[in-house]
Amino acid sequence: MQTKLPIDAVLPEFLSALKSHGIAVLQAPPGAGKTTRVPLAILEARLARGKIIMLEPRRLAARAAAERLASQLGEMVGETVGYAMRGARKSGPNTRIEVVTEGILTRMIQTDPELAGISTVIFDEFHERSLNADLGLALCIECRTALREDLNLIVMSATLDAAPVAALLGDAPVITSEGRSYPVEPIFLARPILKDRRFEANMADLILTALDETQGGVLAFLPGEGEIRRTEALLSKSISKDVNLRPLFGAMKFQDQRAAIQPEIEGRRKVVLATSIAETSLTIEDIRVVVDSGLARRARFDPGTGMSRLVTERASRAEATQRAGRAGRVAPGTAYKLWAKGENGTLPAFAPAEIETADLTGLALELALWGAPPEDLPFLSPPAPIAMKEAQDLLQSLGALDPARRITAHGKALARIPLHPRLGHMLAHAGPQSAELAAVLNERDPMGRSTGSDLLLRVRALRDSRVPKDYASRVKQEITRLKKLAPSTQGDPLSLGAMAALAYPDRIGQRRKGDVPRYILSGGKGAVMETSDVLGNAPYIVVTDTDGNPREARIRQAVQIELSEMHALYDEQIGWINECAWSKRDKRVIAYRREKLGALILDERLWKDASEETIAQAMLEGVRALGINLSPAEERFRTRVALLRSAGENLPDLSDETLLSTAQEWLLPYLTGIKTAVQLKALNLLEPLKSLLSWEQLQRLEQAAPSHVETPLGRRVAVNYEYGTPEIELRLQEMFGTVVHPIVAGQALRVTLLSPAGRPVQTTTDIPAFWDTSYADVRKDMRGRYPRHPWPENPREADPTLRAKRRSR
């Protein structure tokens, strides 16, 4: 007799909705039975004339789901129910339900856009929002809209907000199952954990506490394999003999995974040390207790590798809730949290969709193969335009896209290789010999940073079995698979560096001058290596991993390459270029003929016959680097123009910002023969500045704000308008005879009267009043200091002068 599951209560409503609409969103918490019941219910209701495809986010979940479905029919997997995943398939001619991993669906649609013979596609655990699931749903909606109106689409989720998905499908009915859940008691730490203690030690202690205080199986969530193995090692020293430790992560052998999810024999408890693989899509028998580390490992785009990297982050509140729910599947349970209650609010509400954080190169390739830009496809979360452009640029550099962003024949070949396009490109060009390197680059570094950056050491360690057994087993298995996928190639074997350069054409590095091993990369970015690194003196390297710092990345993994190998690989992209540019270091224009690969300068010679116009154009960059430095006379001109502009006059803006942005128009004609910062500083900019004003504007400027005034001696003195009021400085004796104060630009001229030694004596805007008031005191003081200079009693009637009296004999 079949066990009653919570989902059974809503299956009639669900089947009715599917029959009438062909689309549906099914919400049900973990354990409700949606994975186990829905495909069989559709089959039994005869709503699927063709095959039913159900997507699962992980290989273990796909196999486990296929086995549970087959067992309900009393059959073996491969009969009515089968599965398909990368490197493994178990289906037969009578298979009606096929459980697949998400990448398999993408290949199916790209191969056959009509999905001939398939009647229903089910997206299980869609709340995990993997990149492949988002892409698969978008392509299926396209297929249903344009080619297959009869294609049934079902989205099933535990925690996802159903409304946006339903709208994306085209107002799909939403069916909700309440599920069956027993209460779970949360137990938080009394205080935040100490950061100076290892994470695994804290986790092991909390698991031991849970074992002491509870009954039943324990499911502990850790971020990854490394943390699981280290925690397992700690627990094995102190755990009781009646408790079995069961690791559970994606890279394990299937029989070991099966041991973790099956019930233990009577009288024994188990502790399952699992990654997020156990959050939703697996049923793990006899679990009553959850121990949550509060951490999760996600795929995020890593600028260091140029690909997606798994990073460890805080789990979201939604994930923590889902994990805790695993303890309440069969009875009331307990959930121990490795964080204090006060920290709960600091957890993010939801985990980000992978399309928002991951490398989009694979997605860009799939969209190019499909023949549609991302904005034309119905994505629940559209990919960011900047990230998509970077991905397309990379594909173009690999030859997968043409200049119009259309897929090439090589791009189509890459889409068929289940690897990141970088590694697929390497495999396609270098053949089976590159399978080893592709497998190593596709895995995390097994040796750590203390061994230096040399990638060759990693490959040799794999060959000599000086790496962890699990790592070696996985990599060697992957090498075997990739060799079968790689096309046979002719020609001499390639070095490790040459093969790496195929995958990373933008990461070929050239050592800069200096004691510190700094490199300029072919893509234009800079990178630095530890001074003690064995590769530190290599003239050319290929960088396969950095810390991702956008200013100057620190190299974590690289391999040496020879210049001759670079020519052999990229001779068509290497060429001589005439370059005339401003050198910030030398503060001058330098003209060279350079042999270049991207940003790398492989050889250079002086460009002796560079034209004056070319040099002047390069000097403009020097102007922008050095800024506008005006002499006092030039600054006074600009101040006069700004004064009239502020009064509403129609005159141009001469601010630094505008002058720099328009230097091409006003300054370039005057830069002929100017090559250095010293020459630029000596250049008279007054005429170039005046060229920005028309003749009429210059006349108006001279009339309204004259550059000079004439003194009673007939001498021209520059007027300063810096503080808004016209101002001059001159010797007091030069103003003798003045009976009317000078007016400039409609204002009284501010006059600073100087002593014979050039020191300010008086500032006034009314000289006649000065003669009548303060002059007598000034005269009294100055006569004693400067007896050889005239100090008449009546300055109104005296002649202006700059001369001193003759000495008496």
Secondary structure, DSSP 4 states (H G I P E B T S, - for coil): -PPP-GGGGGHHHHHHHHHHHSEEEEE--TTSSHHHHHHHHHHHTT--SSEEEEEESSHHHHHHHHHHHHHHTT--TTSSEEEEETTEEE--TT--EEEEEHHHHHHHHHH-TT-TTEEEEEETTGGG--HHHHHHHHHHHHHHHHT-TT-EEEEEESSS-HHHHHHHHTS--EEE-------EEEEEESSPPPTTS-HHHHHHHHHHHHHHH--SEEEEE-SSHHHHHHHHHHHHTTS-TTEEEEEE-TTS-HHHHHHHHSPPPTT-EEEEEE-GGGSSS---TTEEEEEE-SEEEEEEEETTTTEEEEEEEEPPHHHHHHHHHGGGSSS-EEEEEEEEGGGGGGS-SSPPPHHHHS--HHHHHHHHHHT--GGGS--SSPPPHHHHHHHHHHHHHTTSB-TTS-B-HHHHHHHTSSS-HHHHHHHHHHGGGGHHHHHHHTS--SS-GGG-SBHHHHHHHHHTT-S-HHHHHHHHHHHHHHHHHSPP--SSPPPHHHHHHHH-GGGEEEEPSSSS-EEEETTS-EEE--TT-TTTT-SEEEEEEE---SSSEEEEEEEE--HHHHHHHHGGG-EEEEEEEEETTTTEEEEEEEEEETTEEEEEEE-TT--HHHHHHHHHHHHHHH-----HHHHHHHHHHHHHHHTT-------HHHHHHTHHHHTGGG-TT--BHHHHHHS--HHHHHTTS-HHHHHHHHHHS-SEEE-TTS-EEEPB-TTSS-EEEEEGGGGTT--S--EETTEEPEEEEE-TTS-EEEEES-HHHHHHTTHHHHHHHHHHH-TTS---S-TTTSPP--PPPPPP-
